[in-house]
């Protein structure tokens, strides 16, 4: 997901977002779906950014509600997403993350019901109850993704269709292993992965999460550059916490993979 919150999408200009999506789409070359994140405060700017990405083979747009001081009401929020889908023929996933503008289950179900172009929701903000409500209330065929980083195990258990989040970005192999363990009913492994993923999450969460995710990726041979100022790089204290938590997690995944192969 290019331009999402972990990728500091809120700091990107339109040209930067387009270039990042272009590079990613070319590199992926159709092997996995690509989603473009758009974080914008105005309907006009949102549509302009989406139109700039129409040339690429995108599976969806991940779009937040507005994050300005004054929140639009339910009708205006519905109109915001409806206007986007009428102008750009790319499916939309609502990224429900803005802390002071968390959309209710009632509103998201209404949007998914009335705006065909909205493919589903990535539920991040609020409690896991909101994710659970969406899973039982969403119209048939809609997708509900979890971004409850500390609770991916229960998210998968109650039927989330997947995850787009910081922990899967920082430790993708472990999160895939967790997904697979839940699917085959290996809850001993799933619970152990949950504990180790939670320990990692506790080292990367906070106001510099993107910087900490970048550091975790660098430890896995994937250098990802610097966070955009004014966000600082991960501190020595953060690095010292991330390193053992990540090693503990990846060592377990590796050991279980070897055991399964035998």
Secondary structure by P-SEA (a helix, b strand, c coil): cccccccccccccaaaaaaaaaaaaaaacccbbbbbbbbcccaaaaaaaaaaaccccccccccccccccccccaaaaaaaaaaaaaaccbbbbbccccccccccaaaaaaaaaccccccccccccccaaaaaaaaacccccbbbbbcccccaaaaaaacccccccccccccaaaaaaaaaaaaacaaaaaaaaaaaaaaaaaaccccaaaaaaaaaaaaacccccccccccccccaaaaaaaaaaaaaaaaaaaaaaaaaac
